[in-house]
Amino acid sequence: MPQRKYPLESLRNIGIMAHIDAGKTTTTERILYYSGRSHKMGEVHDGAAEMDWMVQERERGITITSAATHVTWKKHHINIIDTPGHVDFTVEVERSIRVLDGAVALFCAVGGVEPQSETVWRQADKYHVPRLAFVNKMDRVGADFFRCVNMMRDRLNAHPVPVQIPIGAEDKFEGIVDLVEMRSRIWPLGQDDEDKGTKFQDGPIPENLVELCNEWRENMLESLSEYDDHFAERYLEDSPFTTKELKQYIREATLNAHITPVLCGTAFKNKGVQLLLDAVVEYMPSPLDIGAVKGAVPGSEELTESREPDDDEPFAALAFKVMTDPHIGKLTYIRVYSGKLEAGSYVKNTTRDCTERVQRILLMHANDREQIKMVRTGDIAAVVGLKRTSTGHTLCDPDNPIVLEAMKFPEPVVAIAIEPKTREDDKKLTEALQRLAEEDPTFQTRVDEETNQTIISGMGELHLEIIVDRLKREFNVESNVGPPQVAYRETITSKTEVTGRYVSQSGGRGQYGHCELRIEPQQPGAGFSFVNAIKGGVIPNEYIPAVEKGCIQAMMNGPIAGYPMVDIKVTCIDGSYHSVDSSDLAFQIAASQGFKEGVRRCNPKLLEPIMAIEVVTPAEYLGDIVGGLNQRRASIQEIGQQDQAGKVQVVVAQAPLSEMFGYATVLRSASQGRAVYTMQFSHYAQAPEEIVKKLLGDR
């Protein structure tokens, strides 16, 4: 058996995450170049970035799907996932962060902490992922490193600790000062294209920055002393620290998520990326630092099992992404938490309770692949041959089952009707949509029972636009789409008790089901809960799941406009049964009928999705933009300035999704193309009566 090429302590699994247009893909391209993984620098604006391999990504200049690659740097093996920045593709970030050990958060030196920066930061908080911050685009007009650091503190509730500060900014940005080693690195101005950032000069700190550097080094030491008593003692005694000691203290504070080291540079102008790679090696965790992964025994929800990061432990991995490859079929990306897996062996899918055979194992570099015989602890690879495995499923050694914590994804908020252009494409469209839904947990497809239309749902207009484009290019299915529809929900606002009864006698064995239900509202976002309060066996235990199933089925169509119902609690409090005629079906129908009757009495309300919006606009268009948002039923939360001069204003608002369709075009014309906006789902809120009337009038 071949030996491990890199010891576990030399392995790093990191993601590059940020708001759209902060420079993630450009930074990843530079990492590939400096590490020797590629021999030319791909540029996003030329449509030549290696990590943006999809046709749609190259055309639009944005990342749509997370791409995996791996590089070697200073005897360390680094697996990297470049994630999208657009909120419509937030699932790609969520599932990548779930399986990573560390992350590099990129911030634009001009825009600072932008809306999607906050979203990805919260996702990393959720999974307790240690982070480095890299303030990119220091060469841009309006770049302000220290403003970015303050925004991280204020908006993200983070503890950013600069370990570098810039030398100059905008067109005067020429290098950085390393506050750990107290040395400067300067890249010659005007030679970016010739030397690709490989020529630089290390030396003393420029005289005009000595005082500032001493001040920020002191801040760094103070921050470290807050989290380590031993460090604090030495700091108070003015005991000097070696560079090696200081880096170790920074590493420990970073791994414990006490601090976020902040670096800076400009990936596009080839400055600072090598030092970012050094920081990944020095401060980011290996699988050994993360420790044992927790899991449950199949059938239980308590996390009582664990797997140590060790090749000799039983195999355990999490499937975090599924892709369809036109040449080899279904590719399942996995992160190995313990043990090893050979091609040709069998694994247990404990989520689905089935056994799968691994035909081939591939090491991925964007869309290129290299076949390997085995994966070990800490590895990220793609597996061919898994038929029933989806995103979030656990794969493990059949003799040592474990279920790792799964992922939860947001519900789609936008829906459109879709139909094939020709009758012959009908079956192809259904199959293609099923394969795309397998890949993307935030994309759903269903057939409307009333209209018999195929409805597809996603996270935004761009998300669905890309899906329709992929149908045409990858599956050769031409389709017509209807206007976007909003994913409304229904709920109740009062409680009631109701009787559900189903009795049928039509020759032979009859049907008898009878249940008494208490139906009441829950807190927004609580979903559905069912409580069995039956005493004395008036309904046998075997029929209780059928009562719950009947309620869940009835929730699919609300009493107002037929939208799914949410945030309801049902308690089964009484009932009766017949020893011969009772059945699961009878209790299911009884519960469904009782639930439908009950919710009509509970003052049902329509809920509409509310979006969080941030518009960045030159000050001269502010009035028109605020007025336009008010016309769209928006509530303005905050108006602030993005730059110190007040020339660029930021409008933070919330507005119903139904009012925001086509806003991109309106905003462009209102600001001569100079304003930009981002939008993401915030919450559901009660819809006004006029919206309910309009909806019912349209039906």
SULHUWO-V480226 format. One record per helix or strand. SS is the DSSP state (H for helix, E for strand). FROM is the first residue (numbers start at 1). LEN is the number of residues. If there is no record, write none. Layout:
BEGIN
SS/FROM/LEN  SS/FROM/LEN
END
This chain:
BEGIN
H/8/3  E/11/7  H/24/11  H/55/6  E/67/7  E/76/7  H/87/13  E/102/7  E/112/1  H/115/12  E/130/7  H/145/12  E/160/3  E/164/4  H/170/3  E/175/4  E/183/4  H/192/4  E/201/3  H/207/19  H/229/8  H/243/13  E/260/5  E/266/1  E/271/1  H/273/11  H/287/4  E/293/4  E/305/3  E/316/10  E/329/10  E/340/3  E/346/4  E/354/4  E/360/6  E/368/5  E/374/3  E/380/5  E/394/3  E/403/2  E/414/7  H/423/17  E/444/4  E/454/5  H/461/15  E/479/3  E/485/2  E/489/3  E/496/9  E/511/11  E/528/5  H/541/15  E/565/1  E/568/9  E/582/1  H/584/18  E/605/14  H/619/13  E/635/7  E/648/9  H/657/3  H/663/8  E/676/11  H/689/10
END
